[in-house]
């Protein structure tokens, strides 16, 4: 499992970051809260991650705070809430307010 990444931000989109970790580019889906917590392109960032492996895809989700990742893991345990829905919920409000 990939639990944390530290690397240079190569590209920054609203819903994802491309992070270069020693020559390997990781595409990481992030919530809006984590997106706004990350520095600009070219800066070093550390993200706590959750790795999802399915038959048709492998996805990496990143969070700027451990508390956000913990809440995400609780949310995806709820019946009908998958990782993308969990990120959308987290994007709606700060973890502390949830």
WOLINQUI-V710397 format. One record per pair of residues at least 24 apart in sequence whose C-alpha atoms are under 10 Angstrom apart, sorted by the first residue. I is the first residue (numbers start at 1). J is the second residue. Records with the same first field share a line. If there is no record, write none. Layout:
I = J, J
This chain:
1 = 49, 50, 51, 52, 53
2 = 48, 49, 50, 51, 52, 60, 61
3 = 47, 48, 49, 50, 51, 60, 61, 62
4 = 46, 47, 48, 49, 50, 51, 62, 63
5 = 45, 46, 47, 48, 49, 62
6 = 44, 45, 46, 47, 48
7 = 42, 43, 44, 45, 46, 47
8 = 39, 40, 41, 42, 43, 44, 45, 46
9 = 38, 39, 40, 41, 42, 43, 44, 45, 46
10 = 40, 41, 42, 43, 44
11 = 40, 41, 42
12 = 38, 39, 40, 41, 42
15 = 87, 88, 91
16 = 60, 61, 62
17 = 41, 61, 62
19 = 43, 44, 45, 46, 47
20 = 44, 45
26 = 59, 60
27 = 59, 60, 61, 62
28 = 59, 60, 61, 62, 63
29 = 59, 60, 61, 62, 63, 83, 84, 87
30 = 60, 61, 62, 63, 64, 84, 87, 88, 90, 91
31 = 61, 62, 63, 64, 68, 72, 84, 86, 87, 88, 89, 90, 91, 92, 93
32 = 63, 87, 88, 89, 90, 91, 92, 93, 94
33 = 63, 64, 65, 68, 87, 90, 91, 92, 93, 94, 95
34 = 62, 63, 64, 65, 68, 90, 91, 94
35 = 62, 63, 64, 91
36 = 64
37 = 63, 64, 65
38 = 63, 64
50 = 83
52 = 83
59 = 83
61 = 87
62 = 87
63 = 87
65 = 95
67 = 95, 96
68 = 94, 95, 96
69 = 95
70 = 95
71 = 95, 96, 98
